[in-house]
Amino acid sequence: MIKKTFVLVLLITGWVAAGRGANPAEGVQVLQEAGGWWIHGEKRHVRIDESNLSMTVKDPAATWSFSSAAAEPLTVQQTTAARCRLLDATKRIIAPYETGFKKGLRITLDRFVAQGRELDFGVVLSVCLEGEEEDLVCEIAALERKAVLRQCLWPNALDPRQSDYLVMPFMQGMLLPRDWPEQVKLYEERCHSRGFYMPWWGQLQGKAALMAIIETPDDGGCSFDHPAGGPTLIQARWRHSLGRFSYPRRIRFCFFQQADYVALAKRYRRYVQERGNLVLLSEKINRTPRLANLIGSPVIHTSILYHIQPRSSYYDSVNLQNNHQLVPFAERAAQLRKLSNKGVNRAYLHLDGWGSRGYDNLHPDILPPCPEAGGWEGMRRFAEVCDSLNYVFAVHDQYRDYYLDAASYDPDHTILLSDSSRDFGHTWYGGDQSILCPSLAPGMVRRNHRALLDHGVKVRGAYLDVFDVVPPDECYNPHHPVTASACLAYRAECFNFIRSYGGIISSEEPCDWAIPYLDLVHHGPYALEPNPGKGPAIGIPVPLFNLVYHDAILLPWSKGKGEWGVPQTDWGFLHGLLNAGLPYLSLNPDATEMEQVNAMCRLHQRVGLLEMTRHEFLDQSRRRQRTTYSDGTQVTIDLGQNTYTISPPLQ
């Protein structure tokens, strides 16, 4: 009997302990006091002021104050557009809220009155501490009736005086000191864009840090302002989905007593890993074995035909010969043989302008291959030459731009905007164009690539242009409506079809929604002023993206000084080494280029499948930098002296 009682006590004690471990929210208390509410965790405390809905987070290392709701963060549509504040709600209910894994407050705001207008809608906010780390998770949902919510800025912005540095995944990444002397603007303030390669930002206050992760990024982004001299104001911005706020939006704040930008990047890496979105190159090689050939290989980017239509903004009305530049398939193949004879025994070959009328023309109806260059037979032989040289052959392709002289063009197939208009332009080489509805893109990809394969063209991969870096499109056409989230799903379907025939998948830049699908991108360097084409760096460049994803995607680098995405004072070769990226290789390289290419390839062969574990500045000028990889390899560059060292040395 004593034994049985003892065992029963152990079982009950174990069950209670396990229950507490399974529900960290049990350690959180929610209390009301005069004028406000407290959410007390074991690590931090959150106060909500009832009068203005401002929020303060008290942490052992820092206090983080979020501003009041006195601004106008809500844009509402009720017959006509209106702007209002959270404080304009005539009905307000604040109550404790618990789900079993997070605990805090639910705030219901309803029946708004603004500028004498009654607005028939409401919002429900939740503010909770979640998990053993007590992240602050904030969620907003809309109660839409006669009025619908079109845009919302919430939670309120952090007091900018409390942030010494902003950590921002603006392209590859930047640090922005609070008092940075120049005005800074993001290229875009939406997630899944050059402004947000990854949907998070961080703020450093002394040794302490705060990190904001946008957990519902498809219709998310930020409001961003950094005037000359600072400070920086950044706040989550949520936009509607096909005109309605049809699902809850969520942001997570993580707090650190001591952290730098590397620690924030590593916290985000853990976040995407826990959600199954960190698909490593080693896994991608298992599903596409051909990808192994690219580890330590150069990237060759070449073309067949550049044909510029008179309506294009690139059209040269003076030197007409510049509008039609042709190199036949056979001539390009001969150049590749010469390159192979120089010792380039493997490479990734990206081919532009192979379609019927060349680069950025007639999409998506690009077949047959360019007749002037050799047609089907010429392209088939070119692909066979690539195979014989051990060069992985991939084609440039495009399924967003929709040219008005394409065989399949029909206005009903284009994206219909919210105001019932259509997007038309004529920037690119092919002239007049609109935008293809994303719902039609997968069918076009399957049609074209099956035709290539059926004609015996040994295509080993495809670059689907702009799919990963242009924010998702919406289409309001009632025949084929598409939300932003659905747009990304259609793009992923296109990527998956390329993989289905063993192809390597690439696109323009590495926005992280596409990391599970992509094998390679064209580039992912730094933000420059006024655009990534050329100029000085915006803020202080840091490799945030590679600290998260170096071992998950192949990322080539230009080697010259001040080239695309490389700060104008820097050599891309050194940044390429620091980031252990692949090198671009020209068709007729000299000895210096071959030396640089070989160095980058040997380094990539060693660490291309490894995590970048650390980046650090070695002096006050920030011109000397070092990265460390998970095998202990360290790459040190000096951008002032144009030197580098690799330890241990390459063999």
N, C-alpha and C positions, 0 to 999 in steps of 0.2 A: 504493500500500500504506500509506504514511504517512497519507493522508487517511482511509482506511478505519479504521485503528487509532484515530485521533483521534476520529472519529465514534462508534466503539464505546465508547471511554472516556467520552465525553459521555453516551451513552445509559445506560451502567451507573451513572454518577454521578447522573444525573437520576432513575433508577429508585430508587436508594437514598434520595435526598432525599425523593422522593415517598412512598416507603414509610414513612419516619419521620414525615412529616407526616400520613399517613393513620392512623398508630398512635401517638398521643401516649403510650400506656402504656409504650412502649419506654424512656422516661426515668424510669420508676419502678422502684425496687429493693425487694425484700422480703427482710429479713434477720432471723434469729433470734439472740437474745442470751440471757444468763442471766436467766431470769424473765419473758421477754416477746418480743414480735415488733415489728419496725419496718417501716413502709411509707414509704419515702423517696421523695418526689417532688422535682421541681426547685423547687417553691414552698412546699411544706409537708410536714410529717412527722407520721405517725400511729403512736402506740405502743399496743399491746394488752398489758395485764398478764395473764400466764397464771394468776396466783393468784386473781384476782377478776373478770377480764374487763372491767376498767375501761379506758377509752379516753382518750387525751390527744392533742390536735391542736396541734402547734407551728407557728405561722404567723409571718412576720416582724413583724407588728404586735401579736400577742396569742397567749396560750396558752389553749386551751379544754379544760377537764377535764370529762369525763363520768363519773358516779359508777360504783361497782362494781355487780355483779350480785347483791349480797347480799340485796336486797329480794326480794319475791315477785311477779314480773311475769307469771307464767303461771297461767292458770285452765284446768284440764283436766277433761274428763268421761270417767270410766271407771267405769261403773255409777253412781257418785255423783261429785259435784264435788270437786275437790281443787285446792289452790294449791301452787305450788312455785317454786323459784328456778332460774335457769340453772345455778347452781353445784351443783344437786342431781343433775346428770347423772353417772352412774357411768362413762360412756364419753365420752371427749373426744378429738377429732382436730383439730389446727390445721395447715393446710398452705397454701402459696402457691396463688394462684388467678388465672387470667388468661383473658379472653374475646377479646382482640384489640383492644378499645377501652377496657378498664378492667383494673386490676391491683391485687391486694391479697391478702387472706386469706379462706379458707373455713374456718369453724369448725363442726364437726359435734358435736352434743351429743345423747346417746342414753341410753336405759335409766335413767330417772329414779327416784330413791327419795326420798320425802318423807314425814315423819311415820310412818315404818314401812311405808309402802305402796310397792309397785313399780308404776310407771306406764309402760305399754307404748307409748311414743311417743318421738319425737325431733324436734329442730329443726336446721335448717341455716342458719347465719348467713354472710353475706358482707359484707366491709368492704373497699371498693376506692376508689382514686383514679381519676377518669374525666375524660378530655378535657384540652384544653390549659389550662383553668382549674383543673384538678385538684380538681373537686368531690369530696366524700366521699359515696359512694353506699352505703347500707346496705340489705341485703335479708334477709328472713327467710322461710323455707319450713318447713312442718311435715311430719314423717314420722309419719303417723297410722296406728295399728294398732288395738289394743284400746282405746286412749285417743285422744281427739280434743282438739285445742286449741280452746278457746272464746274466749280473750282473751289478748292479750300486750301488755305495755308494753316496748318496745325500739326503738331504742337507749336506753341508760340516760340519765337526766336530766342536763342540764348543771348544774354547780355554780352555784346561783342567786347566789352572791356575786360571780360574774364578769360579771354582766349589770347595766349601769346602767339600761337601758330595755328593755322588751319592746315590740316592734312587732307589733300583732295586727289582722288583718282582721275584727275583731268588728263586725259590720254594716259601715258605711262605713269604719271604721277607728279605732284608738286607739293612743296611746303610753301605756305604763304605767311610770312611774318605779319603781325597785326599792323605794323607801321610801314609796310611795303610802300615805297614812294610813288609807284605808278598805279594808275587805275587798272583794275583787272576785270575782265569780262570773260565768262565761260563761252566757248563756241556755241554750246547749247546747254540749256538747264534741265533737259529731260534725261531720264535714265536711258540706257541702251544707246548712248551717243558718245561723241568725242568728249563731251563735258563730263560724262560718267562712264568710263570703261567698266567700273564696278559701282554698284548702287550703295555707296557709303561715304561718309566723311568723318574726320576726327578733329578734335580741338584739344590743344595742349595748354595746360595752365601750370607753370612751374614743372614739377616732376609728375603731376597728376595729368590724367587724360580722360576725355569723354569720346565715345565713338557712336555714331548714328548709322544704323543699318536699315535701309528701306526694304522692308520684307515683301511689299507688294509693288514692285518697280515698274510693271508694264504701263501703268498710267501715272507713274510717280516722277518726281524730280525735285527741284528746289527753287527757291527765290534767292538770288545771290547778288550781293552788292559789296564792292570794295573800291571806294573812291581813292584818289591819290592821297597817300599818307595814312589810309586806313580809317577806322578799323573795318573788319570784315563782318558782314551780317549774312547769315545763311539760315534758311528755314525750309522745312519740308513743304512741297507744293503737290497737291493731288488734283488731277484733272478727271473729267467725266469719261465715261465709256459709252460711245454712241449716244451722247446727250444725257445720260443718266449716271448717277453715282450708285451703280448697281451692285456693288459688293464692298465689304469693309476694306479700308486702307490701314496699313499697320507699319509702325516704325519701332525699332528696338534701340535703346540706349544702353551701352555697356560702359562701365566705369572702371578706372584703373588708378590705384594709388601711386604707381610709378610706371611710366611707359613712354616710349618714343614711337615714331612712325613705323618702325619695324614691328614693334609689339602689336600695333593696331592691324597691320597687314596680316600678321600671323593669327590674330583673333578672327579676322574675316576668313582666312584659309580654313580654320577649324569650323567656322559657321557653314561654309559651302560643302565641306567634307561631310558634316553631319547630315546634310540634306541631300546627299548623293550627287552633287553637281561638280565635284572635283574628280573628273575622269582623267587619269594620268596617261601620259604618252605610252607607258608600258602596257596599259590596258588597250589603248587604241591600236598598238602594234599587234596585239593578239587578235583583234577583230579585222584588221587590215594589214596583213603581214608585209605588204609592199612598203609600208611606211618606214620599216626599219632601214631601208636604203637611204633615207633622208638624214639619218643621224650622222652628222659630220660631213654633209654634202653641201656644195654651193648651190645657189639659186640663180638660174639664167632666165632673164626676162627679155623676150624678143617678140617680133611681130611679123606679119605678112603684108597687110594692106592698111594704110591710114588714108581714108577718103573723107574729105570734109565737104559737107553740103553747103550751098550758098547761104542758107538761112542760119547756119551755125555761127555762134559768136567767135569761133576759132577760124572762120574762113578768111583766107589771105587774098584780098582783092587786088593786090599789087603783084605779088609773086605767085601766079596761078599754079605753077608747078608744085608748090608746097602743099596743095590741096589733094594731091593724089601721089602717094609714095608707096611703091610696090616692090616687094622682094618675093620671088616665087618660092614655093615649097622646096624645090630642088636646090635652089641656091642656099637657102637656110640650112638644109641638110648637109651640104658641102662644108659650110662654116662650122657646123657641129663636129664633123669628122676632123677638121683641122684642130679644133679645140681639144678633141680627144687625143690627138697626136702630141699635144703639149703636156700630156700627163693627167688631164682631167678625166678620170676613169669612172666617175659617177656624178650625177647631178640631178636636180629637179628643174625641169624645163617648162616654163609658163609661156604660152603662146597667145598673143593678142592678134586681132584682125584677120582671123582665119575664115570668117563667114563670107557670105555671098558678096557683100559690098564693104567688107572690112570692119574695123574697130568701131564700136558704138554706132552701128547702122542697122536699121531694119528689125531690130529686136522686137518680139521673140522669134521672128521668122527669118532665121539666118542661114538656112540651108538652101541650096547645096553649098559646099565649101567654095571659096573664091575661084570662079572660073578662070580669071586672068592668071592666077597663081598655080594652076594645075588641076583644079577641081577635085572630084572624089579620088581619082587615082593619085594625084599629087599629094594629097593629105594622107592617103593610106601609106604611100611609100615613106613620107616624112616620119610617120609614127613608127614604121618598121625600123628606120634608121635609129631613132631614139632608143628603141628596145635593144638593138644590136650594140649600142654604145653604153648601155646600162644607165641611160638618162630617163627618168620618170617623166612621161609626157602628160601635161595637163593643159586644158584649154580655158581661156577667159570666156565667161558667159554672163548674161545679163537678163534678169526676169523681173525688173521693176520698171525701167524706162520702156515706154511703149510708143513706138514711132508711128506717126500718122500715115506713112507710106508702107508700113508692114502689110503683108498679104492678109493677115487676120484682123487688121484694125477695125474695130467697131466701137463707137463711143460708149455703148452700153457695157463694154468690157473694162472700161476705165474706172478708177476710183471716183465715186461721187462724194463731194465734200458736204459738210453739215449745212451749208447754205444753198445746196443743190447745184453748185458750180463744179467745174472740173479743172484740174490743174494742167495748164499747158505751158510749154517753154520751148526753147530752141538753143540751149547752151551747148550741148554736146555735138560731136562730129556729125551725127545723123540728122541734125536739123530738128524740125517740128516734132514734138513728142508730148505725150501725156504720161500717166502712171497706170500700169496694169493692176487690176484688182488682185490682191494676194491670193484669193481663192482659186484663181486660174493658173497661178505659177506652177504648182506641182504637175499639172497635166502637160504644160508646155515643156517642162524639163524632161519628163518621161518621153514625150514624143520625139524631141530632138536627139536625146542621147541614145535612145533605142535605134534611131536612124543611123547615127554614127557607128554604133556597134554592128548593126545589120549590114552596113556597107564595108565591114572589115577594118575600120579605123580603130587601131588599138589605143584608145583613150584610157589613160591610167589615173585620171583625176580631173577635177573641174573647180575653177574659181568662180563662185557665184557672187557677182559684184554687189557691193553695198549692203548685202543682206544682214550682216552682223553689226554694222555701225550706223546705218540710217535708222532713227527711231521707228518703231512699228507704225504702220499706216492703219487708218480706219477707213471703212467704206460704208456710206449711207445708202447705197443702192439697195432698194428692197428686194431685188432679185438675187443679190449676193452680198448681204451685209457682213461686215468683218470688224470685229473689235481689235484693239491692239494686241490682246493676248492671243486671239485667233490668228492674227497676222504672223506672230512669231511661230505659232504651231505650223502654219503653212510653209514658212521658210525652213523650219526644221524638217518637214516632210521632203522638201527639195534636197536638203543635205543628205537625208537618209537614203534617198534613191541613188545618189552618187556612190554612197558606201555599198549599196546592194550589189553593184557589179564589181566591187573590189577597188573602187576609185578613192583617191586621196581627196579630202574635202578642204577647200580653202576659200577665203573671202578677204575683204579689204583690211579690217582692223579688228582687234580682239575684245569686243564687248562681251562680258562674261556670261550672258544668257546663253551664248552659242558655244561655250567651251565644251560641253558634253558631245557636241557634234563635230566641231572643227578639228582638223589636224594641223593646219598651217594658215597664217595670215600674211598679207603683203608687208605690213609694217605695224609697229605699235610704239613709236618713240614719244617725244616730248611735245608739249604745247608751246607754240611760238607766237610771237606778236608780229603781225596781226592775224596770221593763220599758220597752219603747220607747214606751208610751203617753204618759208624762209624767214629768218629774223631772230631776234634775241629770245631767250627763254622767258616764259611767264612764271614768275616766282622762282623757286629753287627746285630744279629737277631732281626727283628721286624715283627709283624703280619700284613703285608700289605694286604695279601689276605683276612684275616678275617675282617679287617677294611672295606673291600668292600663287602664281600659275606657271612659273618657269618650266616645271616638269610636266606640264599638261598641254603645251602647245608649242609649235615651232614658229619662231619669230625671227625673220631676217632683218639685217641692218645694212643701210647704205654706208660706204666706207669713206666718202669724201668729206671735205670741210663744209659745214653749214648746209648739208643736203637736206632733203625733205625730212622734217621732224627733228633735225639735229641743230642745236643752238649755233648761231652763225660763227661763233669763235672756236667751235669744237670740231674735232675730227670724228666722224661717225665710226671709223675703225676702232677707236678707243672705247667708245660707248658700246659698240658691238662686242668687244672683248669683255668689258665689265659685266655685261648682261649675258655673256656666253651664248650669243645668238648665231644664226647662220649668216654667211656672207653672200651678198650679191656678186655675181661674176659677169663681166662683159664678154662678148664673143671674141674679142681680140686683145686679151690682157697682156700687159708688159710684165717685166720681171718683178717690179715693185708690187703690182696688184696681186700677182701669183703668190708672192711671199706673205702678203696680208691674208689672202684667202686661205692659204695652207695653215697659217697660225690659228685663224678662227675655226677652221674645220677640225684641227687636232684638238683644240680646247672643247669644241662641241661634242666631239667623239667621246671625250672623257666625262663631261658633266651635263650633256644635253638632256639626259633622263633624270637628273638629280634636282632636288629642291635648292633654291637660293635661300640660305638661312640667315644671311646678314648683309646689310649695306651700311657703310659708315664713311663719314668725312674725316680726313686725316689732318686737316689744318683749317685755320680760320677762313682762308680764301675759298674753301670747298673745291679747289681744283684738283686736289689729291683725294682719291676715293678708293674704296676697297669693297669687293663683294666676297662672300664666303659661301661655299657649297657644301652639301651634306657629307661629302667624302673628305672634307678638310681643305679642298683646293681653294686657294685665295688668288684673286686677280686684283692687282693694284695698278691704277692708272694715274698719270700726272698730265692734266689737260693744259697746264702751262708749259711744260717741257716736252710734251708729246712723246712720252715714254710709258712703258708698261713693264710689269713683271708678273710672272705666273709661278706660284709655289704650290706643290713641287713643280719644277720645270717640265715643259712638254718634251716628250721623247721624239 
